[in-house]
Amino acid sequence: MFAALESRNFRLFVVGQSISLIGTWMSQTAALWLVYHLSSSPFLLGVVGFASQLPIFLMAPLAGVWVDRVHRHRLLVFTQVCSMLQSFALAGLTLSGRMTPGWLIALSLVQGVINGLDLPVRQALVVAFVPKRAHLTNAIALNSSLFNLARLIGPAIAGLTIAAVGAGMCFLIDAFSYAAVIISLLMMRLKVPPKRTNLRHPLVEMREGFEAAFGYRPIRALLIMVAIISAVGFSYVVLTPLFARDVFGGDARVLGYLMSASGAGALAGALYLGTRKGVRGLGIVMTVGGVSMGAGLIMFASSKLLPFACFSLALVGLGGVLLMASSNTVVQALVTEERRGRVMSIFTMAFTGTMPFGNLLVGWLAGRVGARPTLIASGAICLVTSAVFYRLLPGLRAAAAPELARLETAEVE
């Protein structure tokens, strides 16, 4: 389960991220609670989610071209410093009593621009952190475990912190937490890859990235599945403050319980993936993940008791990790190193970049028809998408078989 930790660089990454991600989840929880506390508007919840993720969709293709050209490690340090400054700005405005929904949306947009660079380079660097290709699946699973352990702990701490001293302190803790990951990155010893000599116009290279992603049937199918489910399946997050306050009659602590429940399920899924070796069989895992997400969303939308709601969100979190971490692993395994940054930026666009449109749509629909019918429709779309992917799975396996056989031979050697 911990094979990837043989790498010193990956160990440093794990230590730094384990601290920083808790702060990140505290900040995200505080932002959702604060915008709903200030506005009582489901639509503005969707707008904040839209603003924080739209730049990822717009920037990802060209960011991938840049990631394949520059020193990835230095770029990641730069994005972490920028994220720290953004969190200090959130903390300053909130603690001084000058925070408004407008400022929150603007700073969410700034963080979205930063993430538009951060996510593609982070995805592409996983291979550099773990030089043994046989440990790639384990590294991605451990990274997901780390992310979701923070997702379990961070919102719970945030709920207690908001109730005790306010949302501003969550933003301040998040800002200081970035120091851990910045220090860990600076302590790494990475081989500097040789500079590419076959550089072409950025638009030509961007087109090559799309051709590598969508011209290969297995990757194309994964990207479409990920895009659909990300857009509708993960948008429940923007409605959790509404359920916490209006459905269950709670405060920020209840919001923390709901988001932590999702993190608990996601952590379980990530730990399971950490026990797997290789990529064979992950198609079924992805299908199970999509079904779990769909069923969990429908159950959550129908829940009237907080414990049942928490269990339902645990299913959603479990399914989300099984789907997204497995698809990430397969795409990383199938893509060539020369085009890794570009293809992984397109994966980022499909995973995170489609969420803003889902957030905006879900927030708008919740204001029109109610939160429960909106989430039931989202769950149904996840179930249908998973069923279609399952029908296509035999053909996708056959198309990927030559490349998977080559990878298994390389791992043995």
C-alpha positions in Angstrom: 0.0 0.0 0.0 2.9 2.4 0.6 5.3 1.3 -2.1 5.6 4.8 -3.6 7.0 6.2 -0.4 10.3 4.6 -1.3 10.9 7.8 -3.2 12.4 10.6 -1.1 10.7 13.2 -3.2 7.3 11.6 -2.9 7.7 11.4 0.9 8.5 15.1 1.0 5.5 15.8 -1.2 3.2 13.7 1.1 4.4 15.6 4.2 3.9 19.0 2.8 0.6 18.3 1.1 -0.8 16.6 4.3 -0.6 19.9 6.1 -1.5 22.2 3.2 -4.6 20.3 2.1 -6.2 20.5 5.5 -5.9 24.2 5.3 -7.3 24.2 1.7 -10.4 22.2 2.8 -10.9 24.6 5.8 -10.8 27.5 3.4 -13.2 25.9 0.9 -15.7 25.1 3.7 -15.4 28.6 5.1 -16.0 30.2 1.7 -19.2 28.2 1.1 -20.5 28.9 4.5 -19.6 32.6 4.3 -21.3 33.3 0.9 -24.5 31.6 2.0 -24.4 33.4 5.4 -24.0 36.7 3.6 -26.5 36.2 0.8 -28.9 33.2 1.6 -28.8 32.7 -2.2 -28.4 29.2 -3.7 -27.5 30.9 -7.0 -24.6 32.8 -5.4 -23.3 29.5 -4.1 -23.2 28.3 -7.7 -21.5 31.6 -8.8 -18.7 31.2 -6.3 -18.1 27.6 -7.5 -18.3 28.8 -11.1 -15.8 31.7 -10.6 -13.3 29.4 -8.8 -13.2 26.8 -11.6 -14.0 28.5 -14.9 -10.4 29.6 -15.4 -9.3 26.0 -15.2 -11.6 25.1 -18.2 -10.4 28.1 -20.2 -6.7 27.9 -19.4 -6.0 24.2 -19.2 -5.2 23.5 -22.9 -2.6 26.3 -23.2 -1.4 25.6 -19.7 -0.6 22.1 -20.8 1.5 23.4 -23.6 3.4 25.6 -21.2 3.8 22.7 -18.7 5.5 20.7 -21.4 8.0 23.6 -22.1 9.0 24.9 -18.7 10.6 23.7 -15.5 7.6 22.0 -13.8 9.0 22.0 -10.3 9.6 25.8 -10.3 6.2 26.4 -11.7 4.6 24.4 -8.9 6.5 26.4 -6.3 5.3 29.6 -8.0 1.6 28.6 -7.9 1.8 27.6 -4.2 3.2 31.0 -3.3 0.4 32.7 -5.3 -2.2 30.6 -3.5 -0.7 31.6 -0.1 -1.1 35.3 -1.0 -4.7 34.8 -2.1 -5.6 33.1 1.2 -4.0 36.0 3.1 -6.2 38.4 1.1 -9.3 36.4 2.0 -8.3 36.4 5.7 -7.5 40.1 5.7 -10.9 41.1 4.2 -12.9 38.7 6.4 -11.1 39.5 9.7 -11.5 43.2 9.1 -15.2 42.9 8.5 -15.0 44.1 4.8 -15.8 40.8 3.1 -18.8 40.9 0.7 -20.1 38.3 -1.8 -18.5 40.4 -4.6 -15.0 40.2 -3.0 -15.5 36.5 -2.4 -16.4 35.9 -6.0 -13.4 38.0 -7.2 -10.9 36.2 -5.0 -12.4 32.8 -6.0 -11.8 33.9 -9.6 -8.1 34.7 -8.7 -7.7 31.2 -7.2 -9.2 29.7 -10.3 -6.6 31.4 -12.4 -3.8 30.0 -10.1 -5.3 26.5 -10.2 -5.5 26.7 -14.0 -1.7 26.4 -13.9 -1.3 24.5 -10.7 -3.5 21.4 -11.5 -1.9 20.5 -14.9 1.6 20.8 -13.6 0.8 18.9 -10.4 -0.7 16.1 -12.5 2.3 15.9 -14.8 4.8 16.0 -11.9 3.5 12.8 -10.2 5.7 10.7 -12.5 8.8 12.8 -11.6 8.1 12.3 -7.9 7.9 8.5 -8.4 10.6 7.4 -10.8 9.6 3.7 -10.7 6.7 3.3 -13.3 5.4 0.2 -11.4 4.7 2.5 -8.4 2.6 5.0 -10.4 -0.8 3.5 -9.5 0.2 3.4 -5.9 1.4 7.0 -5.9 -1.8 8.3 -7.4 -3.8 6.3 -4.9 -1.7 7.6 -2.0 -2.0 11.1 -3.3 -5.8 10.7 -3.5 -5.8 9.2 0.1 -3.9 12.3 1.3 -6.4 14.6 -0.4 -9.4 12.8 1.1 -7.9 12.4 4.5 -7.6 16.2 4.5 -11.2 16.3 3.1 -12.2 14.3 6.2 -10.4 16.4 8.7 -10.4 19.9 7.2 -14.2 20.6 7.0 -14.7 19.2 10.5 -12.1 21.6 11.9 -13.5 24.4 9.8 -17.0 23.9 11.2 -15.7 24.1 14.8 -13.5 27.1 14.0 -16.2 29.1 12.2 -18.6 28.4 15.1 -16.0 29.5 17.6 -14.1 32.4 16.0 -15.4 33.0 12.5 -14.6 32.1 8.9 -11.6 34.5 8.8 -9.5 32.3 11.0 -10.0 29.4 8.5 -8.6 31.5 5.7 -5.6 32.6 7.9 -4.8 29.0 8.8 -4.9 28.0 5.2 -2.5 30.8 4.2 0.1 29.7 6.7 -0.4 26.0 5.8 1.1 26.7 2.3 4.5 27.1 3.9 4.6 23.3 4.5 4.2 22.4 0.9 6.5 25.2 -0.4 9.3 24.0 2.0 8.8 20.4 1.0 9.1 21.3 -2.7 12.3 23.3 -2.2 13.8 20.4 -0.3 13.3 18.0 -3.3 16.1 16.7 -5.6 14.6 16.3 -9.0 16.4 15.5 -12.3 16.1 18.4 -14.6 14.6 17.1 -17.9 16.4 18.1 -21.1 15.0 21.1 -22.9 12.8 20.2 -25.8 14.3 21.1 -29.1 11.3 20.4 -31.4 9.2 23.3 -30.2 6.4 24.4 -32.5 3.8 27.1 -32.3 1.8 26.8 -29.1 -1.5 26.3 -31.0 0.1 23.5 -33.0 1.2 21.8 -29.8 -2.2 22.3 -28.2 -3.8 20.6 -31.2 -1.4 17.7 -30.8 -2.5 17.4 -27.2 -6.1 17.2 -28.2 -5.3 14.7 -31.0 -3.4 12.5 -28.5 -6.3 12.6 -26.1 -9.4 12.4 -28.3 -7.8 10.5 -31.2 -7.2 7.4 -28.9 -10.5 5.7 -28.2 -9.9 4.6 -24.6 -8.7 8.0 -23.4 -11.5 9.7 -25.3 -14.1 7.6 -23.6 -12.6 8.3 -20.2 -12.5 12.0 -20.7 -16.1 12.1 -21.8 -17.3 10.1 -18.8 -15.2 12.2 -16.4 -16.5 15.4 -17.9 -20.2 14.5 -17.6 -20.0 13.1 -14.1 -17.7 15.9 -12.8 -20.1 18.5 -14.2 -23.2 17.1 -12.4 -21.9 14.7 -9.8 -19.6 16.9 -7.8 -21.7 20.1 -7.9 -23.6 18.9 -4.8 -20.9 20.6 -2.8 -22.2 24.0 -3.5 -25.6 23.0 -2.1 -24.3 21.5 1.2 -24.6 24.9 3.1 -28.3 25.0 2.0 -28.9 21.4 3.4 -26.9 22.2 6.6 -28.8 25.3 7.5 -32.3 25.0 5.9 -32.9 21.2 5.7 -31.2 20.0 8.9 -31.5 23.3 10.8 -27.8 23.4 11.8 -24.8 25.7 11.7 -21.3 25.6 10.3 -20.6 22.5 12.3 -23.3 20.5 10.5 -21.8 21.7 7.2 -18.5 20.3 8.4 -20.1 17.0 9.3 -21.6 16.7 5.8 -18.4 17.5 4.0 -16.3 15.3 6.2 -18.7 12.4 5.6 -17.9 12.7 1.9 -14.2 12.8 2.7 -14.5 9.6 4.8 -16.0 7.7 1.9 -13.4 9.1 -0.5 -10.6 8.1 1.9 -12.0 4.5 2.0 -11.9 4.4 -1.8 -8.4 5.8 -2.0 -7.1 3.3 0.5 -8.7 0.4 -1.6 -7.0 1.7 -4.7 -3.7 1.8 -2.9 -3.8 -2.0 -2.5 -4.2 -2.5 -6.3 -1.3 -3.2 -8.7 -1.4 -2.2 -12.3 -4.2 -0.7 -14.3 -6.1 -3.8 -15.4 -9.6 -4.1 -14.0 -9.9 -0.3 -13.3 -12.7 -0.1 -15.9 -15.0 -2.0 -13.6 -13.8 0.1 -10.7 -14.7 3.3 -12.6 -18.2 1.9 -13.4 -18.8 1.1 -9.7 -17.6 4.6 -8.8 -20.1 6.2 -11.1 -22.9 4.1 -9.8 -22.0 4.8 -6.2 -22.0 8.5 -6.9 -25.4 8.5 -8.6 -27.0 6.3 -5.9 -25.5 8.4 -3.1 -26.7 11.7 -4.6 -30.3 10.4 -4.9 -30.2 9.1 -1.4 -28.8 12.4 -0.1 -31.4 14.4 -1.9 -34.1 12.2 -0.3 -32.7 12.2 3.3 -34.5 13.7 6.2 -32.1 12.6 8.9 -28.5 13.8 9.3 -26.9 10.4 9.9 -28.5 9.0 6.7 -27.4 12.1 4.8 -23.8 11.6 6.0 -23.9 7.9 4.9 -25.2 9.0 1.5 -22.4 11.5 1.1 -19.9 8.9 2.1 -21.1 6.8 -0.9 -20.8 9.9 -3.1 -17.2 10.4 -1.9 -16.3 6.8 -2.3 -17.6 6.7 -5.9 -15.9 10.0 -6.8 -12.5 8.7 -5.8 -12.9 5.3 -7.4 -13.9 7.0 -10.7 -11.5 9.9 -10.8 -8.3 8.3 -9.3 -8.8 5.2 -11.5 -9.3 7.3 -14.7 -6.3 9.4 -13.8 -4.2 6.3 -13.4 -5.2 4.9 -16.7 -4.6 8.1 -18.6 -1.2 8.6 -17.0 -0.3 5.0 -17.9 -1.4 5.4 -21.6 0.0 8.8 -22.4 3.6 9.4 -23.7 6.0 11.5 -21.6 6.5 14.1 -24.4 2.8 14.9 -24.4 2.0 14.2 -20.7 1.5 17.9 -19.7 -0.8 18.6 -22.6 -2.9 15.4 -22.1 -3.1 15.8 -18.4 -4.2 19.4 -18.8 -7.1 18.1 -20.9 -7.9 15.6 -18.2 -7.9 18.5 -15.7 -10.2 20.4 -18.0 -12.6 17.4 -18.2 -12.4 16.7 -14.4 -12.2 20.2 -12.8 -12.9 22.5 -15.7 -16.5 21.2 -16.3 -17.5 21.7 -12.7 -18.1 25.5 -12.9 -20.8 25.0 -15.5 -22.4 22.3 -13.3 -22.1 24.6 -10.2 -23.8 27.4 -12.0 -26.5 25.1 -13.4 -27.1 23.4 -10.1 -27.3 26.7 -8.2 -29.7 28.1 -10.7 -31.9 25.0 -10.7 -31.9 24.8 -6.9 -33.3 28.3 -6.8 -36.0 27.5 -9.4 -37.2 23.9 -8.6 -35.5 23.2 -5.2 -32.3 21.5 -4.1 -33.8 18.0 -3.7 -35.1 17.6 -7.4 -31.9 19.1 -8.6 -29.7 16.5 -6.9 -32.0 13.6 -7.9 -31.5 14.6 -11.5 -27.8 14.8 -11.0 -27.7 11.3 -9.6 -29.8 9.9 -12.4 -27.3 11.4 -15.0 -24.4 9.7 -13.2 -26.2 6.4 -13.3 -27.0 6.6 -17.0 -23.5 7.7 -17.9 -22.0 4.8 -15.9 -24.3 2.3 -17.6 -23.3 3.6 -21.1 -19.6 3.3 -20.1 -20.0 -0.2 -18.9 -21.6 -1.2 -22.3 -18.5 0.2 -24.1 -16.0 -1.4 -21.8 -15.2 -4.6 -23.8 -14.3 -2.5 -26.9 -12.2 -0.1 -24.8 -10.3 -3.0 -23.3 -9.5 -4.4 -26.7 -8.3 -1.0 -28.0 -6.0 -0.5 -25.0 -4.7 -4.1 -24.9 -1.5 -3.5 -26.9 -0.4 -0.5 -24.9 -1.2 -2.2 -21.6 0.8 -5.3 -22.6 3.8 -3.0 -23.4 3.5 -1.3 -20.0 3.4 -4.6 -18.2 6.5 -5.8 -20.0 8.3 -2.6 -19.2 7.4 -2.9 -15.5 8.8 -6.5 -15.3 12.0 -5.4 -17.0 
